[in-house]
Amino acid sequence: MRLGINLGYWGAGMDADNLAVAREADRLGYSVCWAAEAYGSDAPTVLAWVAAQTERIDIGSAIFQIPARAPAMTAMTAATLDTLSKGRFRLGLGVSGPQVSEGWYGVRFDKPLARTREYVEIVRKAMSRERLTHSGEHWTLPLPDGPGKPLKLTVHPVRERIPLYIAAIGPKNLEQTGEIADGALLIFFAPEHAEETTLGALRAGREKAGLTMEGFDVAPTVPLALGDDVDALADTFRPYTALYVGGMGSRKQNFYNRLARRMGYEKEAAEIQDRYLSGDKEGAAAAVPRQLIDSTTLLGPVERIADRMRAYAEAGVTTLSLAPAGFTLEERIAALRAGVEALERSGAAS
């Protein structure tokens, strides 16, 4: 198992700190640095800035939002970042959610699986420098009865095949990700529930494509908090977990709530959502089970984190992307270094 670092969303006065974290991760031998986007900073600009000031670490989008860009534009961006970084770019894609897709981009959140499959097909074709033609439900290239003609990418990526990841949570999306992608970007991944919530569906998709899990990158992002008081550390993640399980998306369409239910927290997930959507965010946070937090984060001293890392590796994780918590840069850097020490102690490093 390898380590990654997830910088999350850029901004909020943490720009310089995030760059320092990325540089330290590069120095420590982390394999990849991911950046996110929602409706604030865009990921490509952040990744270009990080790539220019690091040497070895890969840069990855976690994620580029599918409704934000035409597929050919994503192929152009991926090829450019791969060239500028000298072959260090990983392309992570995702459909985002209905609120962002429709509220920010004005793109209907309909048929996300079919849209993702078609998008990936076009992006791969464009990045391979074939002349771009496509006839599908969501895109037609070139447009018929017009001046458009099949074009091919003029930029030559460093690598023949840029690794392509998909952010997936639901069973159908996970299965499709196993079928069409090189890796899966995961969140709220619990080793104890890995087979029934995640890996079974990914494996089914790989088998559907005539492939095995060999070479497929299972890459969850896991918050990490260093310290001796595990209960207090767990409490710091209550608002974060409540936001996703209770408030991310609508009552009818919250992928994280459904994931918590698949882990066995049916009653708790319902209560968290009810409280959050009624405006009782503190009550929602208080309703989050301690075990849900503990199973989806890395908390405690190095020895405890090492034990949990071993569990992640045994569950099939190949890249463990850390989101180091801390109010200061020093705390985040300490957590980053503790992650390396913990992986070494776990015996799971690859």
N, C-alpha and C positions, 0 to 999 in steps of 0.2 A: 504494500500500500504506500502511496505517495501522499505528500501534503500539498494543499493549495491554500491560498489566502483569498477571501472574498471581501473586497472593499465596500460592497454595498452601494448605496447611492452617494454620489459626490455632493459636496456642498455643506451647508449648515456650519460653516466656519471650520471645517475639518480638512480642507484641501491640502494644506502643507503637511498635516499629520498623516493623511492617507498616503502621500508620496513617500514620507519617511518610512511608513509601514511597508510599502511595496519594495523600497530599496533594501530594507532589512531582511525581508523575505527572500529577496534575490541573493543577498549575501549568505543567508542561512541554507540555501539550497532548496527552497520551496519550488515545486514544479510549475505552478501556474498562478497567476494573479487575475481574478475575475472582477469585472465592474458591471453594475446594474444600471437600468434606466426605468423610469415610470412616466412622470410628467414634470421632470425637473431637468437635471443635466443629462446629456446624451452619452451613451457608452463609447462610441468610436473616438470622440475627442479626448476623453479621459484615457482610453487605452493607448492612443498615440502619444500622449504626454508621458505616461508611465513607460512605454516602450523606449522612448528617447532617453530615459534616465535610468534604465536598468540594462543588464548585460546578458543574463542567461535565462531568467524566468520567462515562461510563456505568458502571453496576455490573452484573456478570453472574455467574450461577451456573455454575461449571465443576467439578462439576455438582451439581444436585439428583439424589439417587439415587432411581430409580423405585421400588424395593422399600420405600423409607422412608416414602412418602406415598401416600395415595389420590389419584387424579388431580384430583378436585375440590379437595382441600386445596392441591395445587400451584397450581391456577388462582387460588385465593384469595390465596395467598402472592405470586404473580406480580403480581396486580392491586394488592395492597396496596403492594408495593415500588415498582411503577411510579407509584403515586399519591404515596407519600412522597418519592420521588426526583424528582418532577415530570417523568416521562417518560424516565427514564434507565436503565430496567431491561432486561436481556436474559436470557431464560430458557434455560439450558443443562440438558439432561437426559441421563441415562445409566443403564444397567442395573446398574452396578457390576460385581462379580464374584461367583462362586459362594461363596467363603469369607465375604464380607461379607453377601451377600444371605441366605444360609442360616444362617450362624453368628451374625450380629448382629441381623438383622430377622426371621428365621424364615420367610422367603419362598423357596419353591423357585425355583431358577435354571433354569427350564424355558421353552422357546420364547421366548427373549429378543426376537427380531425381531417376532413376532406381538404380544407383550406391549407392546413399544415403540410399534408402530403404533396399537394400540387406545388406549394411554395418551395419545398425542399427539392422537388424534381427540377424546377426551373433554375434554382440557385446552383445546384450541382452541374446542370448542363452549361450554364453560363461560366462557372468557374473552370470547367474543363476546356473552355475556349472553342466549343462547338458553335456553329452558327445557330442563333437562338430562334427556335420555333416551338410553339406550344399551342395546343388546342384543348382547353379544359373548361370546367364549369365556372371557374373564378377568373382565369386569365386566358387571353388569346393573343399570341405574338407571332408575327406582326398582326396589327388590326386588319381585318379584311376590307377590301374595296377602298384602300387608301394608299398613300405614298410610302408607307413603311415597308422595310425589307429586312430579311434576316441579317443580323449583325453578330459579330463575335467580339469578345473582350479583348481589348488591345494590351492590357497589362498582363504580364506573365508572373503569376504567383511563384514564390520560391519553391513550394512543394507541389507535386502533381495532384495531391488530394489533401485539402485543408480539413482537419478534423471537424465534424459537424455534430453538435449536441442539441438536444431538445429538452426544455424544461417540462417535466411531466409529473402529474399527481394521480389522476384517475386511472382505473384499470385499462380502459380502451386506449387512452393516450399513451400509457406505458407500453402496451403491446405494440402499438404502431411505432413508438420510438425504438423499441428493440428491432423492429423490422427495417426501418429506413435510416437510422442514425448510427453514429460511431460512439455515442455516449449519452448518458441521461443526467441532467441536472436536477437534483432532488432537494427537497426541504422537509423538515420534520420527519427525518428518516430515523426509525428506531430499530436497532439490530434485532430486538426481541420479536418484532413483527415484520421483519424484512421479507420473508417468503410470501406471506399472504397479502401484504400491502403493496409490494414493489417487485421483488425479483421473479416471482412466478409469472407475472404478466410480461416482464422484459424477456424472460427466457422463452415464453410462448411466441413472442414476436420474432426473436432470433431464429427459432425453429421454423417459423413460417417462411422466413427468407432463406432457409437451408443453411443457417449459421449456428455457431455455438456462442457462448459468452466469452470465449477466448478473444482477447483484444478489444472487447467492449468496455468502455470506461464508465463505471458506476460512481458518480461524483456528487454526493450530498454536501450541502453547506451546513456546518454545525457550529453554533455559538460556543465559545470557550470562555470560561471565567475561572481565574486562578485564585485560590485561597483555601483556608482551613474550615471555614464555617459554610458547609454545603447547603444547609437550610437557608441561610441568608442569601447565598448566591442564587439559589433556585428562585427565591422571592423576587430578585431583580428581573427575572425573565417572565414574571406573571403578566405584566402589561403587554409585552411583546407577543406572547402566546395567545392572550385574549384578543388582541387586535386581529390576528390572523384567523383564529378559530371562530371568533364572534363577529368581527366587523369587516372582514375582507370579502367584499362581494355582497350580494343580496341574500335575503333569507332563503330564497329558492336556489341560488347558485353561488355557493361558497365551497370551493374545492377543498380547502383546509379543514372545514367543519366535517365534510364527508370523510376525509382521511382520519380524523380523530375518531369518528364513529367506527370506521373499519378496524381501528386499533382496539376497539372494545369500550370506548368512552361514549357510548350512545347517550346516556342520560346527562352526563356532564357536558357534552358538546351542545346539547339542546339548551341547557341552562346558561352556559356561557353566551350563546348567541342571543337568547332572550334578554338577558341582562344588558349585553352590549348594545343591542339595537334599540333598547328602551332608554338608553342614555346613562345607564348605571355601569360605567367602565370600571370603577373600583370593585363593584360586586362581581363583575365578570372576571376580573383578575383573581379575586379571592376564590372563585369557583373552579379555577384551573387546577386539576389534580397534580400534586407534587410529582407523582410517578411519570406523568406525561412530560413534564419539564425535564426530569432527570434522564428519561430515556431518549430524549431528542437533543440533548446538550452535553457538553463536557464540563463538568464542575468539580472543583476541589483541588487538592494538592496534586503534584505531578504523578505520584504513585497511583492515585485513583483515576486520573485521566489516562494513564497508560493502560490500566485494566479495561477501560471503556474503549480505547482505541483498538485493543486486541479483539474486542467483541465486534467492532465495526469491520475489521479485516476478515474475521471469521464469517461474518454475514455476507461477504462478497464485495465490499467497498474496495475500489482500486485507487481512487483519489479522494482523500478526505479534506475538503476545503473548510478552513477554519474562519470564523468571524470573531476575532478576539475582542472581548468586551473590556471596557475601562473608560474612566472619565478623563484620563490624561494620556498623553502619548507614551509616557514611561510605562504605564500599566499595560497598554496594548503591546508595546515592544516586549515587555516581560512575558506576557501571555504567548506571544509569537515564539519566543525562545523556549518557553516551557513546552510548547507543542513539539518542537524538535526533540527535546530531551525525553518527553513522554513516548514518542514514537520509537526512539531507540530502546527505551526500557521495555516496550511492549513486545519487541522482537518481530514486529510486523512490517518493518521498513523494506521497501523493494528498490 
